[in-house]
Amino acid sequence: MHTQEVFAEWDRLETQQALAALLRGDSDAAAGRLGRMTWALLAELSREAGCPTEGPLAWAIWRKSNSEPDPKTAICAMSQCGYLPFHGYPLVRQTYPIQIDRSELTCADGSLIVAYTFKLDLPHHLRRRAYELALARLKAEWPDTSCIYIATTGQGYSARCPSQELPCTCNLRSEPP
């Protein structure tokens, strides 16, 4: 068996035992089990959980970082988990800046499309907040949303501002020219 397979099996077993300890209400045992996991899995769990500042996961990360023999490894691992590395508990989340970019596109019919987007590499647990910020920026620029068309994109929102009425295409009849 490769080393990675051994660590994966170890992490799976530790995860099961940590969940069992949580179900029993023993958060110290759960933190102990979580602390025996690899840093990569702890970082993944922390990101999926939204970087909690309290509870067994945060306690396990803090205990594991304090027991790490190399402080550089502990600092890098804690920052990968989404926390500010410092000595002391409770943990403090890193503030991740969410940048909303604005871009404009003029269509052939004279209408304007304004897109408010965020980066593709944004962590999954921050996407909801990024959509809220994009919509807030759109509404700050366009307080009267009755004159624009708003659409959700994969990375934010877009607003279409028609310069003229578009022809209706709902009842098209095919007539020979």
Disulfide bonds with the S-S distance in Angstrom:
none
